[in-house]
């Protein structure tokens, strides 16, 4: 395996960590996910992690500085809004199962929020002249696997901790947003 391939795998793992954390959060807050819905988490997170480097690669340096400066803010706002909503729903007196429902809108927003940094990776891949398709495929597959694993791990954790774990889940999303905003 060449040095660039090893680097690509390490980058893919680093990019997948936010998707893993968010998927784990959804796993312990959405206890009744069907296998097809868990697959959608992997598909959306992996799909956006696959597409964003390609977009970054082709957009190049022209918009790189704009997106680079706005990406942390966009990711933070999306995760903050979803995290606050999770906490609010957990604290509401209604004990219905609306918080346990799968939402394509939410999974799409989460996938975008956690894959914005992959856009910058695409620009870097263009600068070092690595093949973008192979790199993006690796990044997407790793995110897909990590996301599905995160949901299953989160589901196990949620079974041990209980129903109010959604408050912690919302707080974790907010912390991930702050991490993205501060560039850690």
Protein Blocks (a to p, Z undefined) as FASTA:
>chain_A
ZZklmmmmmmmmmmmmmmmmmmmmmmmmmmmbcfklmmmmmmmmmmmmmmmmmmmmmnom
mlmmmmmmmmmmmmmmmmmmmmmmmmmmmmpmblcfklmpccfklmmmmmmmmmmmmmmm
mmmmmmnopafklmmmmmmmmmmmmmmmmmmmmmmmmmmnojklmmmmmmmmmmmmmmmm
noZZ
